[in-house]
Amino acid sequence: MIRMSLASIDSQIRSMNSSINGLRGQVLQKQEEVRRLERAISEISGLQGDYEESRKYWRDIDLTAQTWRGELADKFDAFRNGELSASFTDVSQDEVQRVLASLEQAKGMLVAEIDSCQMQMATKQSSLERLRADRKKELQS
């Protein structure tokens, strides 16, 4: 009867260890995903500032008759007010904010999943310690 109980306890210990290791792997993977999201958020936020700064420069260039005139000046004005303006207005401030909000939301969900996995790991670790104590008692009896 001791052998059967020991075998059962050993099996439960192996299963618990496997489960804890699986959760540990999930935590590591989710932590890496959080780091990638944080980098993306940081890069997009930085680009957003660069975008606004660049937009100021091309929009505020003043081409008067004294600085630049003629056909090239007219072509540049047409380009600035056409293609360049369109490319800068394609991505609106609101769209960038929505993307950033979505990334922040995804990050928050991942952090919550990490917390959940860590709580499960703590619970399983406690169970594992009880199983080890039970095993020790079985071996001593």
C-alpha positions in Angstrom: 0.0 0.0 0.0 2.9 2.4 0.7 4.3 1.8 -2.8 1.0 2.6 -4.4 0.6 5.8 -2.4 4.3 6.7 -3.1 3.8 6.1 -6.8 0.7 8.3 -6.8 2.4 11.1 -4.9 5.4 10.8 -7.3 3.1 11.0 -10.3 1.4 14.1 -8.8 4.8 15.7 -8.1 5.9 15.2 -11.7 2.6 16.5 -13.0 2.8 19.6 -10.7 6.4 20.3 -11.8 5.4 20.0 -15.4 2.5 22.4 -14.9 4.7 24.9 -13.0 7.3 24.8 -15.8 4.7 25.3 -18.4 3.4 28.4 -16.6 6.9 29.7 -16.2 7.4 29.4 -19.9 4.1 31.3 -20.5 5.2 34.0 -18.2 8.5 34.4 -19.9 6.8 34.5 -23.3 4.3 37.1 -22.2 7.0 39.2 -20.6 8.8 39.3 -23.9 5.6 40.3 -25.7 5.2 43.1 -23.1 8.7 44.3 -23.8 8.0 44.3 -27.6 4.8 46.3 -27.1 6.6 48.8 -24.9 9.2 49.3 -27.6 6.5 49.7 -30.2 4.7 52.2 -28.1 7.9 54.1 -27.4 8.8 54.2 -31.1 5.4 55.2 -32.3 5.3 58.0 -29.6 8.7 59.2 -30.8 7.7 59.1 -34.4 4.5 61.0 -33.6 6.7 63.9 -32.2 9.0 63.7 -35.3 5.9 63.8 -37.5 4.5 66.9 -35.9 8.0 68.6 -36.0 8.5 67.7 -39.7 5.0 68.8 -40.6 5.7 72.3 -39.1 8.8 72.6 -41.4 7.3 71.8 -44.7 4.0 73.5 -44.1 5.6 76.8 -42.8 8.2 77.2 -45.5 7.5 80.7 -46.9 8.3 80.9 -50.5 8.1 84.6 -51.5 9.3 86.2 -54.7 12.5 87.2 -52.9 13.4 83.6 -51.8 12.4 81.5 -54.7 10.4 82.1 -57.7 9.5 80.7 -61.1 8.5 77.4 -62.3 10.5 75.4 -59.6 8.8 77.4 -56.9 5.4 76.8 -58.4 6.2 73.0 -58.7 7.3 72.9 -55.1 4.2 74.7 -53.9 2.1 72.2 -55.9 4.0 69.3 -54.4 3.7 70.7 -50.9 0.0 71.4 -51.2 -0.7 68.1 -53.0 1.3 65.0 -52.5 3.2 66.1 -49.4 0.1 67.4 -47.7 -1.8 64.3 -48.5 0.9 62.0 -47.1 0.9 63.9 -43.9 -2.8 64.0 -43.5 -3.3 60.3 -44.3 -2.3 59.4 -40.8 -4.3 61.6 -38.4 -3.5 62.4 -34.8 -6.6 60.5 -33.8 -5.5 57.4 -35.7 -2.1 57.4 -34.0 -3.8 57.8 -30.6 -6.1 54.9 -31.4 -3.2 52.7 -32.3 -1.3 53.7 -29.1 -4.4 53.1 -27.0 -4.8 49.6 -28.6 -1.2 48.8 -27.9 -1.5 50.0 -24.3 -4.7 47.9 -23.9 -2.9 44.8 -25.3 0.0 45.4 -22.9 -2.5 45.7 -19.9 -4.1 42.4 -20.9 -0.7 40.7 -21.1 0.3 42.1 -17.7 -3.0 40.7 -16.2 -2.3 37.3 -17.8 1.2 37.3 -16.3 -0.2 38.1 -12.9 -2.7 35.3 -13.3 0.0 32.8 -14.3 2.2 33.9 -11.4 -0.7 33.4 -9.0 -1.4 29.9 -10.5 2.3 29.1 -10.1 2.3 30.2 -6.4 -0.8 28.0 -5.8 0.8 25.0 -7.6 4.1 25.6 -5.7 2.2 25.4 -2.4 0.6 22.1 -3.6 3.9 20.8 -4.6 5.4 21.5 -1.2 2.5 19.6 0.4 3.0 16.7 -1.9 6.7 16.6 -1.0 5.8 16.7 2.7 3.4 13.8 2.1 6.0 11.9 0.2 8.5 12.4 3.1 5.9 11.0 5.6 5.2 8.0 3.4 8.9 7.2 3.2 9.3 7.5 7.0 6.4 5.2 7.7 
